[in-house]
């Protein structure tokens, strides 16, 4: 434990925390030995003050900041703080334990995040340059759209945004009967899938009978031209329903990792970038949005956020490293990079 305490003190003394407008945010702590988050409604003037507090309190396991801005963040009752609006945040949450390794997980979570960014930019007209991307230290990413004009969006408006993205209210039978949004995506899907079925002869996720009908229809140049122009009247009801279902199911699967309550909750707290995750020992890391296109580079940035210089630690039991590789470290004294020391001592 002494090794971990010293590592945490060093980290918070030498690595920066990222909390914009900290004077208006609630800061919260999770303490060693406690279930849940017990330290609420804390106030700090600066991130440096917060860092000093973390150095002096080694029993703090995790640190969070509110997505909301308050007139008085120290009031314990949220209703008495004076709510001044809250950030528009999207949480992408995928459990790494369901993957063979964190590399596979990272590629998947980056793909999901990339799809979300595309929808936000190309369909909802948000600006990429207003987005911040944070690795949580555990299961995924947070995207924050830093635009003051959005802070007063109601819970219902935020819910509508997420419902649009994840397709909660999409009526499958009405797809391709309108313009833009999901209808536009469906139209492109049908163009692509029919072309692939015709080219490869493979079902491409469709029922075999449906794929056979499409393949037969696409033998005609006239039919191919009709479909390429977005006219799907040549497909019978059964084929149409199959296409609509396959498209809808593939789309909602893409965004099943989005945690809707994080976006809608006006009093939500999120892990502070620069802080250490209590379970993984990895550092929550502020990233450029463009890094989702280079998943493996994110591992290096996470390591740098904690430090790559070597330190000596003593493990009291055999411990599993579970990051870019899985490796057992035997109980005893080891010299390892600082990021790995934090990771191992939190297992």
Secondary structure, DSSP 8 states (H G I E B T S, - for coil): -HHHHHHHHHHHHHS--B-TTGGGS-EEEEETT-SS--EEEE--SSHHHHHHHHHH-TTEEEEEEESEEES-TT-SSGGGS-EEEE-EEEEEE--GGGSSSHHHHHHHHHHHHHHHHHIIIIIT---GGGEEEEE-SSSEEEEEE--GGGTT--HHHHHHHHHHHHTTT--GGGTTSSSSHHHHHHHHHHHHHHHHHHHH---TTS-HHHHHHHHHHTTSHHHHHHHHTT--TTS-HHHHHHHHHHHHHHHHHHTTTB-HHHHH-TT-EEE-BTSB-TTT--B-EEE-GGGGG-HHHHHHHHHHHH--SEEEEEESS-EEEESSSEEEE-SEEEEEEHHHHHHHHT-
